[in-house]
Amino acid sequence: MSEEKATVSLDGKDYVIDELPERAKYILGQLQDLEQQGRATRARLDQIEVARGGFTDLLRKELSESE
């Protein structure tokens, strides 16, 4: 059984990661890190939006009780 080599696709062409020049591996690593940061940022924004909605509800409740 042959072992599949990890590849990356760019502009319709596949490249074997182990065969990339060191600088290309570094750049690929940066792109992967940025992708992960984007996912984490989107998750954080979801948390912020939910928290904002919760505080809005609390304020609404607080103001309705003080009328």
Wavefront OBJ file of the C-alpha trace (Angstrom):
o trace
v 0.000 0.000 0.000
v 1.537 3.311 -1.058
v 1.377 6.261 1.260
v -0.473 9.324 -0.028
v 1.632 12.487 0.055
v 0.028 15.662 1.340
v -0.667 18.127 -1.437
v -1.873 21.661 -1.845
v -3.811 22.936 -4.871
v -3.261 26.370 -6.347
v -4.683 27.650 -9.614
v -5.808 24.163 -10.636
v -2.408 22.559 -10.045
v -1.502 20.155 -7.229
v 1.833 20.422 -5.423
v 3.362 17.862 -3.054
v 4.024 19.805 0.145
v 7.202 17.892 1.038
v 8.655 18.844 -2.350
v 7.996 22.591 -2.042
v 10.886 25.023 -1.525
v 11.316 26.080 2.104
v 9.988 29.597 1.414
v 6.859 28.142 -0.214
v 6.339 25.917 2.852
v 6.690 28.988 5.076
v 4.156 30.945 2.992
v 1.762 27.978 3.012
v 2.087 27.826 6.792
v 1.245 31.517 7.005
v -1.834 31.020 4.838
v -2.963 28.104 6.997
v -2.452 30.181 10.144
v -4.437 33.077 8.669
v -7.270 30.673 7.795
v -7.322 29.437 11.396
v -7.259 33.018 12.699
v -10.203 33.842 10.439
v -12.199 30.931 11.850
v -11.351 31.976 15.413
v -12.277 35.591 14.677
v -15.639 34.566 13.198
v -16.329 32.439 16.284
v -15.378 35.344 18.562
v -17.665 37.685 16.604
v -20.518 35.178 17.042
v -19.866 35.211 20.798
v -19.820 39.014 20.877
v -23.080 39.256 18.935
v -24.806 36.775 21.261
v -23.499 38.605 24.339
v -24.618 41.955 22.902
v -28.100 40.536 22.342
v -28.150 39.235 25.910
v -27.176 42.612 27.349
v -29.758 44.323 25.150
v -32.409 41.988 26.551
v -31.220 42.704 30.102
v -31.406 46.454 29.503
v -34.862 46.125 27.978
v -36.031 44.138 31.013
v -34.426 46.559 33.464
v -36.027 49.590 31.815
v -39.474 47.967 31.588
v -39.355 47.107 35.317
v -38.471 50.684 36.277
v -41.460 52.257 34.465
l 1 2 3 4 5 6 7 8 9 10 11 12 13 14 15 16 17 18 19 20 21 22 23 24 25 26 27 28 29 30 31 32 33 34 35 36 37 38 39 40 41 42 43 44 45 46 47 48 49 50 51 52 53 54 55 56 57 58 59 60 61 62 63 64 65 66 67
